[in-house]
Amino acid sequence: MCGIAGWVSFDPDRPVTAEAARAMTATMACRGPDAEGLWTTPLVALGHRRLSVVDPVGGTQPMFVEHEGETVVGLTYSGELFNHRELRKDLTVRGHAFRTSSDTEVVLRAYLEWGEDFTERLNGMYAFAVWDARTQELLLVRDRMGIKPLYYHPVPGGLLFGSEPKAILAHPAVRPVIDSEGFAELLGFTKTPGHALYRGMRELRPGHTLRCGRGGTTVRRYWELRSHEHTDDLPTTIARVRELLEDIVDRQLVADVPVGTLLSGGLDSSIITALAARRRTALGADPIKSYALDFARHADSFHADDWRGTPDAPFAETLARHVGSDHSVVSLPPDALLDTAAREAVMRARDLPFDLGDGDTSLYLLFKEVRRHCRVVLSGESADEVFGGYRWYAHPETVAADTFPWLAPPFGTGIAGPGSGPGESLIDRGLLARIDLQGYRKQRYREALAEVPHLPGEPAAERRMREIGYLHLTRFLPWMLDRKDRASMAVGLEVRVPFCDHRLVEYVFNTPWAMKSFDGREKSLLRAATRDLLPDEIADRVKAPYPITRDPLYLDGLRASLKEAVDGPSSRVRDLLDEEALAAATADAPVPGYRTGTELVLALDFWLRTHEVDLDL
């Protein structure tokens, strides 16, 4: 995995400069610690920071095809192509000669052979830019599910682009400005496709391309979720899901560097680890390495609640023994979760104050430790969105709610009024009313519903569950993928997500809900397809969210950090807060319920201090 950045300018009065392009590319060093490349002309700059995974020697970027000493096409590429071997064979038959064994060169040659339609043939996670010197056009491409990020910012006469907002913000023509709509998007938990929060900046939507030339910029959708009748019976459907999963994991284990898995002990990560272990055994390779997260003193401080009935660590160890993985546990003490350097590294990686508090910090610290042993890991992320694993899928009140399911009672409170949504508890109520956060959520929900592809004559219950599935795949999952991408790439670790393979997503999206939940449980279809791989206690385990610490020392540290952040006349974040709620959260005997709000405020404080953000609210 890598980081890319670049700039195209057709305005002779604003030529591309190597200095600005170099500054943009330098911000991607965390994503690509192994090598740097930059190519510039007065028209275009292609920047690249490389994390070497496939063909470490031959995959240097930017990569070019030349004819008689002149550049024909150039490419700066971030991602992995999981069908590059098949495409290489096809392209070789068609007359293409390859200089490397990298998937980057396959992408480059595929563009030369099929033009922009080559996107239909790609299977992987990727975000890249192609400069076509023949037409003097820049083409940006993002994978179907949005696993890899890609942002752009129109400028007079051209366009800036980068893997993360920080690459674009490094250009001297761009100021970080957040207006009322951007702030509503920040707080709304709606993940509007294409919205990048910063004024003027856009995120290229998953499954889309952007072409920028002298005649202007056009955006095209090359993939979308479509509805069609599911004709397979239940046994055939179960068998097809298993067939797809085996093929996907086999493909995603391919790398020229060590590969491992993230193992929480839940159903999804256990399936991926079990399939990976089976494949490694079949190849006669060393056992797969698996990595789990735990908290020091967790056994003493853990108590079951409505979300988490059991701690994860014992289940991860059970699965590791069952499949014979080389298992490691990363145990984090409370002071590690409160460490200023770690928290600031997370927030710097995000560029925006999206924050899950210790959930983000622990993920970053887990990845930092894993990176010492592996460059690539497979994750169980997205199985809940694809197969319907969240508890609210089975809750009638939530399903029927006229909003995003994760904001609806009883699991969410984002429709109860200003200050009721995720993280809003400390935000000034007048500010929330002024940006009309509730109206913003309603508008975005309506827009999302209007996109859902329905089947004619579909029963009402199936129609609604198709909507619920679509909302998760297009509004909830992208948020989770962004979180994992930033935390992993901040330490130069590539995380692959097998459940996001578009073939699996398309197949399961069109499987009726009655079949997905045929035994009355969440993820019935997935359990049935993989039960033989797992111990019963894991195959039957109830869904539990990503773990957070319950240690009182962490909560005490949060309160102290909040007091420090708002103290003094120079605090910018205090102007955004509700004084009554702030007093309750910082009291010696604090009122419960402000943990998430406190974590958001700390993220806001760091962001305002370090990014020199202009708030135009």
C-alpha positions in Angstrom: 0.0 0.0 0.0 1.2 3.5 -0.8 0.4 7.2 -0.8 -0.1 9.3 -3.8 -0.4 13.0 -4.5 -0.3 15.2 -7.6 -1.4 18.3 -9.5 -2.4 19.1 -13.0 -2.6 22.7 -14.3 -3.6 23.8 -17.8 -3.2 27.5 -16.9 0.1 28.8 -18.2 0.0 31.5 -15.6 -0.1 28.9 -12.8 2.3 26.1 -13.9 3.0 23.1 -11.8 6.0 23.6 -9.4 8.2 20.9 -8.1 8.4 22.6 -4.7 4.7 22.4 -4.1 4.4 18.9 -5.5 7.2 17.7 -3.3 5.6 19.2 -0.2 2.3 17.4 -1.1 4.1 14.1 -1.6 6.1 14.4 1.6 2.9 14.3 3.6 2.3 10.8 2.4 5.6 9.5 4.0 3.7 7.5 6.6 1.7 5.6 4.0 4.9 4.8 2.0 8.0 4.6 4.2 10.1 2.6 1.8 10.6 4.9 -1.2 9.7 8.3 -2.7 9.1 9.2 -6.3 8.2 12.5 -8.0 7.8 13.4 -11.7 6.9 16.9 -12.8 6.4 18.9 -15.9 4.9 22.4 -16.2 1.5 20.6 -16.8 1.5 17.8 -14.3 3.1 16.3 -11.2 2.8 12.7 -10.1 4.0 12.0 -6.5 4.4 8.7 -4.8 5.4 7.2 -1.5 5.8 3.5 -1.5 5.1 0.7 0.9 6.7 -2.3 -0.8 4.5 -5.4 -0.8 4.6 -6.9 -4.3 7.9 -6.9 -6.3 9.8 -4.7 -4.0 12.6 -4.2 -6.5 10.6 -3.7 -9.8 7.6 -1.7 -8.6 9.2 1.7 -8.3 6.8 4.6 -9.0 5.6 6.7 -10.6 5.8 4.2 -13.5 5.8 5.1 -17.2 5.4 3.6 -20.6 7.5 5.4 -23.2 7.9 5.4 -26.9 11.0 6.7 -28.6 12.1 8.4 -25.4 8.8 10.3 -24.9 6.3 9.5 -22.1 3.1 8.0 -23.3 1.4 7.2 -20.0 2.4 7.6 -16.4 0.9 6.1 -13.3 1.0 6.8 -9.5 -0.8 4.0 -7.8 -1.9 3.0 -4.3 -3.4 -0.4 -3.6 -3.4 -4.1 -4.5 -4.8 -5.8 -7.5 -5.9 -9.3 -6.6 -6.4 -10.5 -10.1 -3.2 -9.2 -11.6 -1.9 -12.6 -12.5 -4.9 -13.3 -14.7 -4.7 -9.9 -16.3 -1.0 -10.2 -16.9 -1.6 -13.5 -18.9 -4.4 -11.9 -20.9 -2.3 -8.8 -21.7 0.8 -10.9 -22.6 -1.3 -12.8 -25.1 -2.4 -9.4 -26.5 1.2 -8.5 -27.1 2.2 -6.5 -24.0 5.8 -7.1 -22.7 6.3 -6.7 -19.0 9.5 -5.4 -17.3 8.4 -6.2 -13.7 6.3 -8.6 -11.7 4.3 -5.8 -10.0 0.6 -5.3 -10.2 1.3 -1.6 -10.9 2.6 -2.4 -14.3 -0.5 -4.6 -14.9 -2.7 -1.5 -14.2 -0.6 0.6 -16.5 -0.8 -1.9 -19.4 -4.5 -2.6 -18.8 -5.1 1.1 -19.3 -3.2 1.1 -22.6 -5.1 -1.9 -23.8 -8.7 -1.0 -22.8 -8.7 2.7 -22.0 -11.0 3.9 -19.3 -13.1 0.7 -19.5 -10.2 -1.2 -17.9 -11.8 -0.4 -14.5 -14.4 -3.1 -15.3 -11.7 -5.7 -15.2 -10.0 -4.8 -11.9 -10.5 -6.8 -8.7 -8.8 -5.2 -5.7 -8.5 -2.2 -3.5 -6.9 0.8 -5.2 -6.8 4.5 -5.8 -4.6 5.9 -8.5 -3.9 8.6 -11.1 -3.0 8.0 -14.8 -1.5 10.8 -16.9 -2.1 10.3 -20.6 0.3 12.4 -22.5 -1.4 11.6 -25.8 -4.5 13.4 -24.8 -3.1 15.5 -22.0 -5.6 14.3 -19.5 -5.5 13.1 -15.9 -7.6 10.1 -14.9 -8.3 9.4 -11.2 -9.7 6.0 -10.3 -11.1 4.6 -7.0 -12.0 1.0 -6.1 -15.7 -0.1 -6.0 -16.1 -0.2 -2.2 -13.9 2.8 -1.3 -11.4 0.7 0.6 -8.6 3.1 -0.5 -9.1 6.8 -0.1 -8.7 9.5 -2.8 -9.4 13.2 -2.6 -9.3 16.1 -5.0 -9.6 19.8 -5.1 -10.3 21.9 -8.2 -8.1 24.9 -8.6 -8.0 27.5 -11.4 -7.0 25.8 -14.5 -6.6 22.3 -13.0 -6.8 19.9 -10.1 -5.0 18.8 -7.0 -5.3 15.2 -5.7 -4.0 13.0 -2.9 -4.6 9.9 -0.8 -5.5 12.0 2.2 -6.6 15.6 2.8 -3.2 16.5 4.2 -1.6 16.1 0.8 -4.0 18.7 -0.7 -3.8 21.0 2.4 0.0 21.1 1.9 -0.5 23.1 -1.4 -0.1 26.8 -0.9 -3.3 27.6 -2.8 -5.5 25.7 -0.3 -6.7 26.8 3.1 -8.5 24.5 5.6 -11.9 26.0 5.9 -14.9 24.3 7.5 -18.3 25.9 7.0 -21.6 25.1 8.6 -22.3 22.2 6.1 -18.9 20.8 6.7 -19.4 21.0 10.5 -22.8 19.3 10.2 -21.2 16.5 8.1 -18.5 16.2 10.8 -21.0 15.7 13.6 -23.8 14.1 11.6 -22.4 10.5 11.3 -23.9 10.3 7.8 -20.7 9.8 5.7 -22.1 11.5 2.6 -20.4 10.1 -0.4 -18.1 12.6 -2.1 -18.1 15.0 0.9 -14.6 15.8 2.2 -15.8 18.4 4.9 -13.1 21.0 3.9 -14.5 23.7 1.7 -13.6 23.1 -2.0 -12.3 19.6 -1.4 -14.1 16.5 -2.6 -13.6 12.8 -2.1 -13.8 10.7 -5.3 -16.7 8.4 -4.7 -16.2 4.6 -4.6 -16.6 3.0 -8.0 -16.0 6.3 -9.8 -13.5 7.8 -12.2 -12.6 11.5 -12.7 -11.1 12.8 -16.0 -9.5 16.2 -16.1 -8.4 17.8 -19.3 -8.3 21.2 -21.0 -12.0 21.0 -21.7 -12.8 20.6 -18.0 -13.5 17.8 -15.5 -16.0 14.9 -15.8 -16.8 12.3 -13.2 -18.2 8.9 -14.2 -19.6 6.0 -12.2 -18.2 2.6 -13.4 -19.8 0.5 -10.7 -22.8 0.5 -8.4 -24.9 -1.8 -6.4 -27.7 -3.2 -8.5 -30.7 -5.3 -7.6 -31.7 -8.4 -9.4 -33.7 -11.5 -8.5 -31.9 -14.1 -6.4 -32.6 -17.5 -8.0 -30.3 -19.8 -5.9 -31.9 -21.9 -3.2 -30.5 -21.9 0.4 -28.0 -24.8 0.1 -26.7 -23.4 -3.2 -26.4 -19.9 -1.7 -24.5 -21.2 1.3 -22.1 -23.1 -1.0 -21.6 -20.1 -3.2 -20.7 -17.9 -0.2 -18.1 -20.4 0.9 -16.7 -20.7 -2.6 -16.3 -17.0 -2.9 -14.7 -16.6 0.6 -12.1 -19.3 -0.2 -11.2 -17.7 -3.5 -11.0 -14.2 -2.0 -8.8 -15.2 1.0 -6.5 -17.3 -1.3 -6.0 -14.2 -3.5 -5.5 -11.8 -0.7 -2.8 -13.9 1.0 -0.5 -13.3 -2.0 2.4 -10.9 -1.2 6.2 -10.8 -1.3 6.3 -9.8 2.4 5.0 -11.5 5.6 1.2 -11.7 5.9 -0.9 -12.1 9.0 -4.4 -11.7 10.3 -6.2 -9.6 12.8 -8.0 -11.9 15.2 -10.5 -10.5 17.8 -12.2 -13.9 18.5 -15.4 -12.7 16.9 -17.0 -14.6 14.0 -15.7 -12.5 11.2 -12.0 -12.4 12.0 -12.1 -16.0 13.1 -13.4 -17.0 9.7 -10.7 -15.1 7.9 -8.0 -16.5 10.1 -9.3 -20.1 9.7 -9.4 -19.8 6.0 -5.9 -18.3 5.9 -4.5 -21.0 8.1 -6.1 -23.7 6.0 -4.6 -22.2 2.8 -1.1 -21.9 4.4 -1.3 -25.5 5.5 -2.3 -26.6 2.0 0.7 -24.7 0.6 3.1 -26.3 3.1 3.9 -22.8 4.4 4.6 -21.6 8.0 1.5 -21.1 10.2 -0.3 -17.9 9.7 0.5 -15.2 12.2 -2.5 -13.8 14.1 -2.8 -10.7 16.3 -5.2 -9.8 19.0 -5.8 -6.7 21.2 -6.3 -6.8 24.9 -6.2 -4.3 27.8 -4.1 -4.7 30.9 -6.3 -5.2 33.9 -9.2 -5.9 31.5 -10.2 -9.1 33.3 -10.6 -7.1 36.5 -12.4 -4.1 35.0 -14.6 -5.8 32.4 -18.3 -6.0 33.1 -20.9 -7.3 30.7 -23.4 -4.8 29.3 -26.0 -4.7 26.5 -23.2 -4.4 23.9 -20.4 -6.6 25.1 -21.3 -9.8 26.9 -17.9 -11.3 27.1 -14.2 -10.2 26.6 -12.6 -11.0 23.3 -9.2 -12.4 24.3 -10.2 -15.9 25.5 -12.1 -16.5 22.2 -9.2 -15.3 20.1 -6.9 -17.8 21.9 -9.4 -20.6 21.4 -9.5 -20.0 17.7 -5.7 -19.7 17.4 -5.3 -23.1 19.1 -8.0 -24.6 16.9 -6.4 -23.5 13.6 -2.8 -23.6 14.8 -1.9 -20.0 14.1 1.2 -18.3 15.5 -0.7 -16.0 17.8 0.3 -12.8 19.6 -1.6 -10.7 22.0 -1.0 -6.9 22.2 -1.9 -5.8 25.7 -2.3 -2.1 26.4 -2.2 -0.4 29.8 -4.4 2.7 30.6 -1.4 5.1 30.3 -0.8 3.9 26.8 -4.3 4.9 25.8 -3.9 8.3 27.4 -0.4 8.9 25.9 -0.4 12.3 24.3 1.9 11.2 21.5 -0.3 8.2 20.5 -3.5 10.2 20.6 -2.0 13.0 18.6 -0.6 10.5 16.0 -4.1 9.1 15.5 -5.7 12.6 15.1 -2.9 13.7 12.8 -3.5 10.6 10.7 -7.2 11.4 10.4 -6.9 15.1 9.3 -10.3 15.5 10.9 -11.6 15.1 14.4 -13.6 11.9 13.8 -12.8 10.2 17.0 -13.7 6.9 18.8 -11.4 7.8 21.7 -9.5 4.9 23.0 -11.0 2.7 20.3 -9.0 4.7 17.7 -5.9 4.9 19.9 -5.9 1.2 20.7 -6.3 0.4 17.0 -3.3 2.6 16.1 -1.1 1.0 18.9 -2.2 -2.5 17.8 -1.2 -1.7 14.2 2.1 -0.2 15.4 3.1 -3.4 17.2 1.9 -5.6 14.3 4.0 -3.6 11.9 7.1 -4.8 13.7 6.4 -8.3 12.4 4.1 -8.0 9.3 3.6 -5.6 6.5 0.2 -7.0 5.5 -2.7 -8.3 7.5 -6.2 -9.5 6.6 -9.2 -8.2 8.6 -12.8 -9.2 9.2 -14.0 -5.7 8.6 -17.3 -5.2 6.7 -18.9 -8.6 7.3 -21.5 -7.0 9.5 -22.5 -4.6 6.7 -22.5 -7.2 4.0 -24.3 -10.0 6.0 -26.4 -7.9 8.4 -24.5 -8.4 11.7 -25.5 -5.4 13.8 -28.1 -5.9 16.4 -30.3 -3.2 15.0 -30.9 -5.3 11.9 -33.2 -7.4 14.0 -34.8 -4.7 16.1 -38.3 -3.7 14.7 -38.3 -0.2 16.1 -34.9 0.6 14.6 -35.7 -1.0 11.2 -38.8 1.1 11.0 -37.2 4.4 12.1 -37.2 7.2 9.6 -33.4 7.8 9.8 -30.1 6.0 9.6 -30.4 2.8 11.7 -27.3 3.6 13.8 -28.9 6.9 14.8 -32.2 5.4 15.8 -33.4 4.4 19.2 -32.7 2.3 21.2 -29.2 1.9 19.9 -28.6 5.5 18.8 -30.0 8.8 20.0 -29.3 11.0 17.0 -32.9 12.0 16.4 -33.8 13.0 19.9 -32.8 16.6 19.5 -29.6 18.8 19.5 -26.9 17.3 21.6 -28.3 13.8 21.6 -26.3 12.2 18.8 -22.9 10.4 18.9 -20.4 12.7 20.5 -22.6 15.8 20.6 -23.2 15.9 24.3 -20.7 18.8 25.0 -21.4 20.8 21.8 -23.2 24.2 22.3 -26.9 23.7 21.7 -27.2 27.0 19.9 -24.5 26.0 17.5 -26.2 22.7 16.8 -29.4 24.6 16.0 -27.7 27.1 13.8 -26.1 24.5 11.6 -29.4 22.6 11.7 -27.8 19.3 12.4 -31.1 17.5 12.6 -32.3 18.9 9.3 -29.0 17.9 7.7 -29.3 14.3 8.8 -32.8 14.2 7.5 -31.7 15.6 4.1 -28.8 13.1 3.8 -31.1 10.2 4.8 -33.6 11.1 2.0 -30.8 11.4 -0.5 -29.5 7.9 0.5 -32.9 6.3 0.3 -33.5 7.8 -3.2 -30.4 5.9 -4.5 -31.5 2.4 -3.3 -32.1 0.0 -6.3 -35.4 -1.8 -5.7 -36.9 -4.8 -7.3 -40.4 -4.4 -8.9 -43.0 -6.0 -6.7 -40.6 -6.6 -3.8 -42.5 -7.3 -0.5 -42.4 -4.4 1.9 -40.3 -6.2 4.5 -37.7 -7.2 2.0 -37.8 -3.8 0.4 -37.0 -2.2 3.8 -34.2 -4.6 4.6 -32.6 -3.9 1.2 -32.7 -0.2 2.1 -31.0 -1.0 5.5 -28.3 -3.0 3.8 -27.7 -0.3 1.2 -27.4 2.4 3.9 -24.8 0.4 5.7 -22.7 -0.4 2.6 -22.7 3.2 1.3 -22.9 5.3 4.5 -21.7 3.3 7.5 -19.0 1.0 6.0 -17.0 3.9 4.3 -16.6 5.5 7.7 -15.2 2.2 9.2 -12.9 1.7 6.2 -11.5 5.2 6.5 -10.8 4.6 10.2 -8.9 1.4 9.5 -7.0 2.9 6.6 -5.8 5.9 8.5 -4.8 4.0 11.6 -2.9 1.3 9.6 -1.2 3.6 7.1 -0.1 5.9 9.9 2.4 3.1 10.7 3.0 1.7 7.2 0.8 -1.4 7.6 -1.4 -2.7 4.8 -4.8 -4.0 5.9 -6.8 -6.1 3.4 -10.5 -6.6 3.8 -11.7 -9.8 2.1 -15.4 -9.3 2.9 -15.3 -6.2 0.7 -14.6 -8.1 -2.5 -17.2 -6.7 -4.9 -18.3 -10.2 -6.1 -19.3 -11.2 -2.6 -20.9 -7.9 -1.9 -23.0 -8.1 -5.1 -24.1 -11.6 -4.4 -25.1 -11.2 -0.8 -26.7 -7.8 -1.4 -29.2 -9.5 -3.6 -29.8 -12.5 -1.3 -33.2 -12.1 0.4 -33.2 -11.1 4.0 -35.2 -14.2 4.9 -32.3 -16.2 3.6 -29.6 -14.1 5.4 -31.4 -14.7 8.7 -32.9 -18.1 8.0 -32.2 -19.5 11.5 -33.3 -16.3 13.3 -29.8 -15.1 14.1 -27.6 -12.4 12.8 -25.3 -13.4 9.9 -27.1 -16.8 9.5 -25.8 -17.2 6.0 -22.2 -16.6 6.9 -22.3 -18.9 9.9 -23.7 -21.7 7.8 -21.1 -21.3 5.1 -18.2 -21.5 7.6 -19.3 -23.4 10.7 -17.1 -26.4 9.9 -14.0 -24.2 10.2 -14.8 -23.0 13.8 -15.2 -24.2 17.3 -18.9 -24.1 18.3 -18.3 -21.4 21.0 -17.0 -19.0 18.3 -19.5 -20.1 15.5 -22.3 -19.3 18.0 -20.8 -16.2 19.6 -23.0 -13.1 19.7 -21.8 -10.0 17.9 -19.7 -7.7 20.0 -18.4 -4.3 18.9 -14.7 -3.3 18.8 -13.4 -3.4 22.4 -12.9 -0.3 24.6 -11.3 -0.1 28.0 -13.5 0.2 31.1 -10.5 1.1 33.4 -11.4 3.9 35.8 -7.9 5.3 35.3 -8.6 6.0 31.7 -11.9 7.8 32.5 -10.1 9.9 35.2 -7.4 10.8 32.6 -10.0 11.9 30.1 -11.6 14.3 32.5 -8.2 15.8 33.4 -7.4 16.2 29.7 -10.7 17.9 29.1 -10.1 20.4 31.9 -6.7 21.2 30.4 -8.0 21.6 26.9 -10.7 24.2 27.8 -8.7 26.1 30.4 -7.3 29.5 29.4 -8.3 32.3 27.1 -6.5 30.8 24.1 -8.7 27.7 23.9 -10.6 27.8 20.6 -12.6 24.7 21.3 -14.3 26.2 24.3 -16.3 28.5 22.1 -18.0 25.4 20.6 -19.1 23.9 23.9 -22.1 24.0 26.1 -21.0 25.4 29.4 -23.6 23.5 31.5 -22.6 20.2 29.9 -18.9 21.0 30.3 -19.3 21.7 34.0 -21.1 18.4 34.5 -18.4 16.5 32.5 -15.5 18.1 34.4 -17.0 18.0 37.9 -15.1 16.1 40.7 -18.0 13.7 40.7 -18.8 13.8 36.9 -22.2 13.0 35.6 -22.1 9.7 33.5 -22.6 9.8 29.8 -20.0 12.3 28.6 -17.2 9.9 27.6 -17.8 10.0 23.9 -18.4 13.7 24.0 -15.2 14.3 25.9 -13.2 12.2 23.4 -14.6 14.3 20.5 -13.8 17.6 22.2 -10.2 16.5 22.7 -10.0 15.6 19.0 -11.5 19.0 18.1 -9.0 20.8 20.3 -6.0 19.1 18.7 -7.4 19.7 15.2 -8.0 23.4 15.8 -4.6 23.9 17.3 -2.5 22.0 14.7 -4.4 22.4 11.4 -5.0 26.1 11.7 -8.5 25.6 10.6 -10.8 28.5 9.8 -14.3 27.9 11.1 -16.9 29.7 9.0 -20.0 28.7 10.9 
